[in-house]
Amino acid sequence: MNDDIFDDELELNERGADQDGSPRVSIAAQPIRDGSRALLHDGYDVQLFHDAAGEYPRLAELIASARERLITAPALICDVFWSFFKHAPEIQPVVPLTPAHQLHANILEHLMATREWHEVRAAGTIGDVFNSAVATIGAAESALNALSAAVVAAINHLHELESGASDLFAQAQAAPAPKPRSWSVPSSKLPKRSRRKRNRSRTRPVVRPGLACAPPPNRSRPPLRRSRPLAAATAQGWG
């Protein structure tokens, strides 16, 4: 299967050969953390869906054709597949969904509440890759066809904006941080009051430690003149 039809990038580990001599199989090491999956999952679930799309051409064709109309369709189809295959599917994203993928949670909630979904699971999709793939094709086609052209256009536009913002953020993180430059404000650009303060600081004498400062000149004050009533009261011993 061509992995280009998927938006996510798998982190793969090689598992050693089994005792019966079966070839090594690449399994996904981590769940998808780009905010595109609404169901709780792990690395095994991710690899399982990629393998199913590689083994069943009809599922791969649906993913490729649906992506041409709705850019987020592969992630939705993946969630639908897990809803049929997993024993206890939960709408619980590993990381918060992006705005372009938030509608997927509503679609899955509606799907998993229908009688048909429960009947198909009871018929034998749980733990069965082939039956889950067949059920996914029918359910995903129905859900995608129910989306109006306006909703599809809005989701595609949101996804485009998110992709552009992610690219700009990555470029900003990769760019080296600029070195700060020394700067000063010329005195001619300062207000007059600031220039006066600066000039005063330049002309103010510097007192060195250890040197005594000359005492200020002694200015004698004229003697106080008491008013006549106060002088008379003082002479008589008042106060």
Backbone as CSV, one residue per row, in Angstrom:
resi,resn,N_x,N_y,N_z,CA_x,CA_y,CA_z,C_x,C_y,C_z
1,MET,0.839,-1.192,0.000,0.000,0.000,0.000,0.872,1.238,0.000
2,ASN,0.456,2.243,-0.713,1.195,3.502,-0.751,0.861,4.320,0.482
3,ASP,1.879,4.590,1.342,1.642,5.322,2.585,1.400,6.799,2.345
4,ASP,1.530,7.278,1.095,1.327,8.695,0.824,-0.125,9.119,1.034
5,ILE,-1.047,8.158,1.044,-2.446,8.528,1.216,-2.757,8.847,2.668
6,PHE,-1.822,8.567,3.558,-2.007,8.887,4.966,-1.258,10.160,5.292
7,ASP,-1.854,10.981,6.150,-1.201,12.209,6.588,-0.189,11.943,7.694
8,ASP,-0.439,10.906,8.501,0.426,10.659,9.644,1.688,9.922,9.221
9,GLU,2.728,10.082,10.044,3.977,9.383,9.821,4.163,8.356,10.930
10,LEU,4.384,7.101,10.526,4.535,6.034,11.498,5.952,5.969,12.020
11,GLU,6.090,5.735,13.317,7.378,5.409,13.896,7.415,3.892,14.016
12,LEU,8.260,3.248,13.209,8.242,1.797,13.104,9.413,1.178,13.861
13,ASN,9.149,0.038,14.501,10.174,-0.801,15.107,10.079,-2.174,14.476
14,GLU,11.182,-2.848,14.384,11.161,-4.203,13.846,11.053,-5.199,14.985
15,ARG,10.126,-6.112,14.839,9.958,-7.167,15.823,10.714,-8.392,15.333
16,GLY,11.438,-9.060,16.197,12.251,-10.210,15.806,11.411,-11.350,15.277
17,ALA,12.053,-12.256,14.576,11.358,-13.409,13.994,10.855,-14.327,15.092
18,ASP,9.683,-14.905,14.876,9.099,-15.819,15.847,9.838,-17.154,15.825
19,GLN,9.504,-18.007,16.784,10.168,-19.299,16.877,9.862,-20.189,15.683
20,ASP,8.710,-19.988,15.046,8.357,-20.825,13.899,9.009,-20.339,12.614
21,GLY,9.845,-19.294,12.721,10.563,-18.838,11.538,9.802,-17.851,10.691
22,SER,8.701,-17.274,11.172,7.939,-16.297,10.396,8.759,-15.032,10.240
23,PRO,8.598,-14.298,9.131,9.423,-13.114,8.889,9.133,-12.014,9.902
24,ARG,10.073,-11.082,10.011,9.902,-9.957,10.913,8.812,-9.018,10.403
25,VAL,8.123,-8.401,11.342,7.024,-7.505,11.005,7.310,-6.148,11.626
26,SER,7.085,-5.076,10.870,7.248,-3.718,11.394,5.976,-3.300,12.105
27,ILE,6.125,-2.856,13.325,4.962,-2.403,14.085,5.179,-0.956,14.494
28,ALA,4.091,-0.215,14.583,4.180,1.187,14.985,4.538,1.261,16.461
29,ALA,5.495,2.121,16.797,5.970,2.207,18.171,5.062,3.064,19.045
30,GLN,4.389,4.043,18.452,3.634,5.000,19.236,2.269,5.255,18.588
31,PRO,1.298,5.703,19.381,0.035,6.154,18.777,0.253,7.432,17.985
32,ILE,-0.747,7.828,17.233,-0.673,9.042,16.416,-1.021,10.223,17.314
33,ARG,-0.112,11.200,17.372,-0.264,12.323,18.298,-0.391,13.657,17.566
34,ASP,-0.969,13.645,16.385,-1.115,14.903,15.640,-2.515,15.493,15.753
35,GLY,-3.335,14.946,16.647,-4.683,15.481,16.843,-5.668,15.109,15.760
36,SER,-5.411,13.987,15.058,-6.288,13.590,13.951,-7.138,12.369,14.262
37,ARG,-6.877,11.665,15.369,-7.618,10.444,15.695,-8.489,10.678,16.919
38,ALA,-9.752,10.316,16.784,-10.711,10.548,17.870,-10.807,9.373,18.834
39,LEU,-10.473,8.168,18.388,-10.572,6.993,19.249,-9.262,6.753,19.991
40,LEU,-9.382,6.232,21.200,-8.216,5.843,21.973,-7.544,4.656,21.283
41,HIS,-6.215,4.723,21.125,-5.499,3.675,20.378,-4.051,3.636,20.826
42,ASP,-3.344,2.616,20.328,-1.916,2.493,20.583,-1.205,2.192,19.268
43,GLY,0.097,1.947,19.355,0.875,1.703,18.154,0.436,0.468,17.398
44,TYR,-0.012,-0.564,18.117,-0.482,-1.780,17.450,-1.708,-1.490,16.589
45,ASP,-2.634,-0.678,17.095,-3.831,-0.335,16.320,-3.467,0.416,15.045
46,VAL,-2.479,1.313,15.143,-2.057,2.078,13.970,-1.506,1.155,12.896
47,GLN,-0.608,0.264,13.293,-0.013,-0.654,12.316,-1.065,-1.599,11.734
48,LEU,-2.017,-2.003,12.551,-3.059,-2.917,12.093,-3.878,-2.293,10.966
49,PHE,-4.232,-1.016,11.106,-5.019,-0.368,10.053,-4.196,-0.195,8.776
50,HIS,-2.928,0.172,8.893,-2.079,0.295,7.710,-1.949,-1.051,6.992
51,ASP,-1.804,-2.116,7.756,-1.704,-3.454,7.143,-3.016,-3.838,6.464
52,ALA,-4.145,-3.503,7.095,-5.444,-3.831,6.508,-5.650,-3.098,5.195
53,ALA,-5.254,-1.816,5.145,-5.390,-1.057,3.901,-4.471,-1.600,2.823
54,GLY,-3.358,-2.217,3.221,-2.454,-2.808,2.235,-2.937,-4.148,1.723
55,GLU,-3.711,-4.852,2.534,-4.162,-6.183,2.150,-5.486,-6.167,1.391
56,TYR,-6.303,-5.144,1.605,-7.624,-5.091,0.994,-7.711,-3.875,0.067
57,PRO,-7.594,-4.087,-1.256,-7.541,-2.965,-2.212,-8.753,-2.048,-2.137
58,ARG,-9.925,-2.582,-1.854,-11.118,-1.735,-1.810,-11.024,-0.698,-0.692
59,LEU,-10.447,-1.100,0.436,-10.274,-0.150,1.534,-9.264,0.927,1.149
60,ALA,-8.173,0.533,0.496,-7.169,1.505,0.054,-7.746,2.459,-0.989
61,GLU,-8.572,1.931,-1.900,-9.190,2.787,-2.914,-10.136,3.802,-2.284
62,LEU,-10.870,3.358,-1.255,-11.775,4.285,-0.568,-10.979,5.406,0.107
63,ILE,-9.871,5.061,0.745,-9.056,6.067,1.423,-8.531,7.093,0.422
64,ALA,-8.039,6.600,-0.719,-7.457,7.507,-1.717,-8.511,8.409,-2.349
65,SER,-9.654,7.852,-2.704,-10.696,8.640,-3.363,-11.348,9.626,-2.394
66,ALA,-11.562,9.193,-1.170,-12.188,10.075,-0.180,-11.271,11.242,0.172
67,ARG,-9.983,11.013,0.151,-9.036,12.076,0.482,-9.034,13.184,-0.570
68,GLU,-9.364,12.851,-1.793,-9.430,13.875,-2.838,-10.558,14.870,-2.579
69,ARG,-11.607,14.424,-1.933,-12.735,15.315,-1.621,-12.579,15.939,-0.250
70,LEU,-12.197,15.137,0.756,-12.051,15.608,2.136,-10.661,15.229,2.617
71,ILE,-9.847,16.234,2.918,-8.445,15.997,3.251,-8.286,15.179,4.522
72,THR,-9.255,15.237,5.429,-9.165,14.503,6.695,-9.825,13.131,6.635
73,ALA,-10.262,12.704,5.464,-10.981,11.439,5.334,-10.168,10.233,5.794
74,PRO,-8.868,10.116,5.475,-8.128,8.932,5.942,-8.174,8.756,7.459
75,ALA,-8.089,9.836,8.205,-8.149,9.728,9.668,-9.524,9.264,10.121
76,LEU,-10.573,9.761,9.478,-11.937,9.339,9.835,-12.149,7.866,9.515
77,ILE,-11.700,7.423,8.354,-11.852,6.011,7.965,-11.088,5.115,8.934
78,CYS,-9.926,5.575,9.371,-9.154,4.817,10.356,-9.932,4.652,11.657
79,ASP,-10.539,5.727,12.135,-11.344,5.654,13.359,-12.537,4.711,13.185
80,VAL,-13.173,4.752,12.020,-14.318,3.863,11.771,-13.866,2.409,11.814
81,PHE,-12.703,2.131,11.225,-12.171,0.757,11.248,-11.931,0.305,12.683
82,TRP,-11.299,1.147,13.487,-11.056,0.772,14.884,-12.356,0.564,15.646
83,SER,-13.382,1.340,15.306,-14.654,1.195,16.029,-15.266,-0.179,15.806
84,PHE,-15.009,-0.778,14.641,-15.516,-2.126,14.375,-14.576,-3.206,14.916
85,PHE,-13.284,-2.986,14.859,-12.321,-4.042,15.201,-12.084,-4.150,16.704
86,LYS,-11.952,-2.995,17.403,-11.567,-3.024,18.813,-12.684,-3.592,19.696
87,HIS,-12.283,-4.232,20.786,-13.266,-4.837,21.691,-14.085,-3.775,22.423
88,ALA,-13.448,-2.700,22.821,-14.154,-1.641,23.566,-13.696,-0.286,23.054
89,PRO,-14.168,0.134,21.873,-13.740,1.428,21.330,-14.250,2.589,22.177
90,GLU,-13.388,3.571,22.385,-13.738,4.752,23.173,-13.393,6.011,22.389
91,ILE,-14.318,6.962,22.377,-14.026,8.268,21.777,-13.251,9.067,22.824
92,GLN,-11.952,8.900,22.773,-11.047,9.524,23.745,-9.715,9.781,23.036
93,PRO,-9.551,10.940,22.428,-8.321,11.218,21.683,-7.083,11.143,22.579
94,VAL,-6.009,10.642,22.009,-4.738,10.599,22.737,-4.258,12.010,23.042
95,VAL,-4.433,12.919,22.094,-4.167,14.350,22.276,-5.408,15.091,21.778
96,PRO,-5.610,16.332,22.184,-6.802,17.069,21.726,-6.883,17.133,20.205
97,LEU,-8.092,16.964,19.685,-8.301,17.019,18.241,-8.082,18.433,17.715
98,THR,-7.553,18.529,16.520,-7.426,19.829,15.872,-8.809,20.294,15.425
99,PRO,-9.001,21.595,15.193,-10.315,22.068,14.737,-10.809,21.359,13.484
100,ALA,-9.917,21.006,12.570,-10.333,20.344,11.331,-10.805,18.921,11.570
101,HIS,-10.422,18.322,12.690,-10.786,16.918,12.969,-11.842,16.782,14.054
102,GLN,-12.311,17.894,14.611,-13.283,17.797,15.697,-14.615,17.213,15.244
103,LEU,-14.964,17.417,13.981,-16.226,16.864,13.472,-16.201,15.341,13.472
104,HIS,-15.020,14.736,13.406,-14.923,13.280,13.391,-15.518,12.677,14.661
105,ALA,-15.297,13.327,15.797,-15.844,12.804,17.046,-17.370,12.784,17.005
106,ASN,-17.976,13.804,16.422,-19.442,13.833,16.309,-19.943,12.740,15.375
107,ILE,-19.233,12.533,14.258,-19.633,11.485,13.309,-19.543,10.114,13.957
108,LEU,-18.458,9.865,14.683,-18.284,8.564,15.333,-19.311,8.354,16.441
109,GLU,-19.613,9.399,17.179,-20.616,9.276,18.237,-21.976,8.900,17.659
110,HIS,-22.338,9.525,16.541,-23.604,9.191,15.887,-23.564,7.763,15.339
111,LEU,-22.445,7.385,14.716,-22.331,6.035,14.141,-22.437,4.967,15.213
112,MET,-21.717,5.149,16.313,-21.668,4.127,17.359,-22.947,4.055,18.177
113,ALA,-23.859,4.985,17.940,-25.155,4.944,18.627,-26.235,4.283,17.777
114,THR,-25.919,3.929,16.530,-26.927,3.342,15.642,-27.091,1.847,15.908
115,ARG,-28.253,1.358,15.578,-28.527,-0.077,15.733,-27.707,-0.895,14.750
116,GLU,-27.507,-0.359,13.546,-26.747,-1.098,12.528,-25.302,-1.347,12.978
117,TRP,-24.706,-0.352,13.622,-23.317,-0.521,14.064,-23.204,-1.658,15.084
118,HIS,-24.133,-1.703,16.017,-24.119,-2.769,17.018,-24.380,-4.127,16.383
119,GLU,-25.278,-4.182,15.418,-25.578,-5.462,14.782,-24.391,-5.974,13.965
120,VAL,-23.719,-5.080,13.266,-22.568,-5.499,12.465,-21.445,-5.992,13.368
121,ARG,-21.199,-5.301,14.473,-20.170,-5.763,15.401,-20.531,-7.139,15.975
122,ALA,-21.786,-7.321,16.297,-22.210,-8.606,16.843,-22.100,-9.723,15.821
123,ALA,-22.162,-9.365,14.534,-22.064,-10.380,13.474,-20.639,-10.905,13.296
124,GLY,-19.631,-10.202,13.860,-18.288,-10.775,13.791,-17.182,-9.853,13.327
125,THR,-17.255,-8.560,13.599,-16.145,-7.684,13.210,-15.096,-7.541,14.315
126,ILE,-15.468,-7.810,15.562,-14.544,-7.604,16.681,-13.365,-8.568,16.557
127,GLY,-12.184,-8.001,16.437,-10.980,-8.814,16.325,-10.771,-9.448,14.969
128,ASP,-11.615,-9.150,13.984,-11.501,-9.728,12.642,-11.168,-8.611,11.654
129,VAL,-9.993,-8.668,11.057,-9.528,-7.598,10.183,-10.367,-7.526,8.918
130,PHE,-10.649,-8.668,8.297,-11.376,-8.649,7.026,-12.795,-8.113,7.221
131,ASN,-13.534,-8.654,8.176,-14.901,-8.190,8.397,-14.933,-6.714,8.815
132,SER,-13.940,-6.284,9.586,-13.875,-4.875,9.977,-13.623,-3.983,8.768
133,ALA,-12.783,-4.440,7.841,-12.508,-3.662,6.633,-13.766,-3.538,5.775
134,VAL,-14.512,-4.652,5.621,-15.737,-4.627,4.821,-16.772,-3.692,5.461
135,ALA,-16.940,-3.788,6.774,-17.894,-2.923,7.470,-17.466,-1.462,7.387
136,THR,-16.164,-1.203,7.430,-15.663,0.169,7.363,-15.992,0.809,6.026
137,ILE,-15.862,0.058,4.954,-16.139,0.605,3.623,-17.581,1.109,3.539
138,GLY,-18.524,0.301,3.996,-19.925,0.712,3.932,-20.242,1.869,4.852
139,ALA,-19.773,1.804,6.098,-20.107,2.849,7.069,-19.415,4.163,6.729
140,ALA,-18.154,4.113,6.311,-17.420,5.342,6.007,-17.979,6.028,4.764
141,GLU,-18.317,5.247,3.742,-18.913,5.835,2.538,-20.212,6.556,2.877
142,SER,-21.037,5.941,3.713,-22.310,6.560,4.096,-22.076,7.855,4.872
143,ALA,-21.115,7.847,5.803,-20.858,9.038,6.605,-20.280,10.169,5.761
144,LEU,-19.374,9.850,4.859,-18.756,10.878,4.015,-19.758,11.470,3.027
145,ASN,-20.616,10.643,2.478,-21.613,11.135,1.524,-22.647,12.034,2.199
146,ALA,-22.821,11.892,3.509,-23.800,12.711,4.226,-23.291,14.128,4.479
147,LEU,-21.991,14.366,4.281,-21.432,15.701,4.509,-21.748,16.612,3.329
148,SER,-22.235,17.796,3.617,-22.558,18.747,2.559,-21.277,19.340,1.974
149,ALA,-21.419,19.953,0.806,-20.266,20.576,0.157,-19.710,21.720,0.994
150,ALA,-20.591,22.458,1.684,-20.136,23.572,2.514,-19.304,23.079,3.695
151,VAL,-19.736,21.980,4.314,-18.988,21.422,5.444,-17.635,20.903,4.981
152,VAL,-17.610,20.233,3.846,-16.345,19.713,3.306,-15.385,20.856,3.002
153,ALA,-15.900,21.920,2.396,-15.041,23.067,2.069,-14.496,23.718,3.336
154,ALA,-15.323,23.816,4.371,-14.876,24.439,5.624,-13.779,23.607,6.286
155,ILE,-13.948,22.287,6.304,-12.935,21.421,6.913,-11.623,21.493,6.136
156,ASN,-11.709,21.452,4.818,-10.487,21.544,4.003,-9.765,22.867,4.229
157,HIS,-10.536,23.945,4.361,-9.928,25.254,4.588,-9.253,25.306,5.965
158,LEU,-9.918,24.750,6.976,-9.326,24.707,8.312,-8.019,23.923,8.302
159,HIS,-8.027,22.790,7.627,-6.825,21.957,7.566,-5.685,22.692,6.868
160,GLU,-6.019,23.430,5.829,-4.994,24.192,5.113,-4.385,25.268,6.012
161,LEU,-5.222,25.948,6.778,-4.722,26.966,7.696,-3.844,26.343,8.782
162,GLU,-4.270,25.205,9.312,-3.488,24.539,10.348,-2.128,24.088,9.816
163,SER,-2.107,23.563,8.601,-0.846,23.114,8.013,0.100,24.284,7.804
164,GLY,-0.442,25.425,7.326,0.392,26.605,7.132,0.945,27.140,8.443
165,ALA,0.105,27.148,9.477,0.572,27.623,10.775,1.642,26.702,11.351
166,SER,1.487,25.394,11.158,2.491,24.450,11.660,3.828,24.649,10.962
167,ASP,3.788,24.891,9.654,5.029,25.126,8.904,5.731,26.389,9.387
168,LEU,4.953,27.460,9.608,5.554,28.705,10.085,6.152,28.536,11.482
169,PHE,5.467,27.780,12.328,5.973,27.549,13.680,7.260,26.746,13.646
170,ALA,7.321,25.743,12.761,8.540,24.942,12.637,9.702,25.780,12.124
171,GLN,9.432,26.676,11.171,10.481,27.549,10.656,10.975,28.512,11.739
172,ALA,10.048,29.006,12.553,10.442,29.920,13.620,11.306,29.221,14.668
173,GLN,10.991,27.970,14.967,11.787,27.227,15.934,13.174,26.904,15.389
174,ALA,13.258,26.649,14.076,14.546,26.299,13.479,15.449,27.508,13.282
175,ALA,14.880,28.704,13.200,15.679,29.903,12.958,16.515,30.227,14.192
176,PRO,17.796,30.655,14.004,18.635,31.019,15.157,18.137,32.296,15.828
177,ALA,18.289,32.344,17.118,17.840,33.526,17.873,18.782,34.692,17.609
178,PRO,18.262,35.892,17.316,19.132,37.049,17.072,19.847,37.490,18.343
179,LYS,21.112,37.944,18.192,21.882,38.419,19.322,21.467,39.851,19.662
180,PRO,21.282,40.151,20.942,20.893,41.526,21.314,22.024,42.501,21.051
181,ARG,21.703,43.675,20.582,22.686,44.722,20.313,22.638,45.781,21.404
182,SER,23.829,46.356,21.707,23.873,47.451,22.675,23.304,48.711,22.041
183,TRP,22.642,49.499,22.824,22.007,50.696,22.291,21.991,51.770,23.371
184,SER,21.886,52.991,22.938,21.785,54.130,23.853,21.039,55.249,23.145
185,VAL,20.470,56.125,23.936,19.706,57.238,23.390,20.590,58.473,23.387
186,PRO,20.814,59.131,22.248,21.622,60.358,22.225,21.008,61.427,23.118
187,SER,21.887,62.221,23.750,21.380,63.258,24.656,20.532,64.285,23.930
188,SER,20.789,64.471,22.622,19.989,65.441,21.876,18.551,64.998,21.713
189,LYS,18.318,63.648,21.833,16.953,63.136,21.688,16.186,63.130,23.004
190,LEU,16.888,63.369,24.125,16.216,63.335,25.407,15.422,64.617,25.636
191,PRO,14.412,64.619,26.473,13.700,65.849,26.844,14.628,66.780,27.614
192,LYS,14.293,68.068,27.657,15.139,69.051,28.310,15.346,68.718,29.778
193,ARG,14.316,68.258,30.465,14.439,67.943,31.872,15.440,66.827,32.089
194,SER,15.413,65.781,31.222,16.355,64.679,31.349,17.767,65.154,31.084
195,ARG,17.932,66.082,30.115,19.269,66.597,29.816,19.819,67.383,31.002
196,ARG,18.931,68.146,31.697,19.399,68.878,32.864,19.882,67.917,33.950
197,LYS,19.125,66.831,34.174,19.530,65.855,35.179,20.863,65.227,34.827
198,ARG,21.048,64.913,33.532,22.310,64.311,33.124,23.453,65.298,33.309
199,ASN,23.241,66.584,32.974,24.297,67.583,33.138,24.633,67.782,34.613
200,ARG,23.598,67.772,35.488,23.877,67.901,36.910,24.730,66.756,37.426
201,SER,24.424,65.543,36.965,25.202,64.395,37.422,26.644,64.494,36.982
202,ARG,26.882,65.159,35.844,28.270,65.305,35.380,29.027,66.355,36.195
203,THR,28.353,67.440,36.615,29.032,68.523,37.327,29.019,68.344,38.834
204,ARG,28.330,67.359,39.372,28.255,67.155,40.809,29.612,66.690,41.331
205,PRO,30.161,67.302,42.394,31.469,66.888,42.909,31.414,65.481,43.480
206,VAL,32.513,64.785,43.295,32.629,63.420,43.790,33.351,63.435,45.110
207,VAL,32.762,62.886,46.136,33.371,62.815,47.463,34.043,61.475,47.600
208,ARG,35.341,61.492,47.785,36.094,60.248,47.926,36.038,59.791,49.379
209,PRO,36.007,58.477,49.613,35.968,57.999,51.007,37.260,58.316,51.730
210,GLY,37.170,58.692,53.003,38.338,58.991,53.814,38.660,60.460,53.887
211,LEU,38.043,61.248,53.017,38.301,62.685,53.014,37.155,63.398,53.708
212,ALA,37.531,64.293,54.643,36.495,65.020,55.379,35.960,66.145,54.534
213,CYS,34.738,66.329,54.642,34.107,67.408,53.886,34.184,68.688,54.712
214,ALA,34.361,69.776,54.025,34.425,71.061,54.724,33.069,71.378,55.311
215,PRO,33.051,71.788,56.585,31.747,72.101,57.205,31.129,73.318,56.558
216,PRO,29.876,73.376,56.521,29.221,74.541,55.928,29.485,75.775,56.756
217,PRO,29.524,76.912,56.139,29.793,78.144,56.897,28.733,78.393,57.949
218,ASN,29.213,78.896,59.131,28.313,79.147,60.256,27.616,80.489,60.061
219,ARG,26.364,80.377,59.860,25.579,81.605,59.653,24.805,81.895,60.938
220,SER,25.194,82.991,61.574,24.519,83.358,62.824,23.145,83.918,62.532
221,ARG,22.226,83.451,63.332,20.859,83.928,63.170,20.599,85.091,64.147
222,PRO,19.791,86.039,63.763,19.456,87.125,64.695,18.663,86.594,65.861
223,PRO,18.863,87.158,67.073,18.117,86.675,68.255,16.624,86.858,68.087
224,LEU,15.919,85.873,68.680,14.465,85.933,68.605,13.940,87.085,69.441
225,ARG,13.006,87.735,68.916,12.338,88.811,69.645,11.002,88.318,70.137
226,ARG,10.858,88.337,71.427,9.605,87.862,71.997,8.590,89.001,72.004
227,SER,7.401,88.631,71.820,6.345,89.656,71.901,6.212,90.133,73.334
228,ARG,5.709,91.308,73.535,5.619,91.903,74.866,4.783,91.076,75.845
229,PRO,3.620,90.593,75.504,2.872,89.773,76.486,3.637,88.554,76.903
230,LEU,4.310,87.862,75.908,5.055,86.650,76.231,6.256,86.965,77.113
231,ALA,6.937,88.132,76.888,8.065,88.506,77.732,7.619,88.805,79.137
232,ALA,6.466,89.459,79.289,5.951,89.757,80.632,5.588,88.516,81.384
233,ALA,4.979,87.513,80.670,4.581,86.266,81.327,5.799,85.488,81.763
234,THR,6.837,85.510,80.958,8.064,84.763,81.288,8.716,85.388,82.521
235,ALA,8.704,86.754,82.572,9.315,87.422,83.716,8.581,87.093,85.017
236,GLN,7.290,86.828,84.973,6.512,86.509,86.176,6.552,85.034,86.529
237,GLY,7.298,84.163,85.741,7.417,82.737,86.048,6.350,81.876,85.490
238,TRP,5.568,82.310,84.447,4.518,81.491,83.794,5.136,80.454,82.876
239,GLY,4.585,79.350,82.786,5.065,78.302,81.891,5.730,77.269,82.681
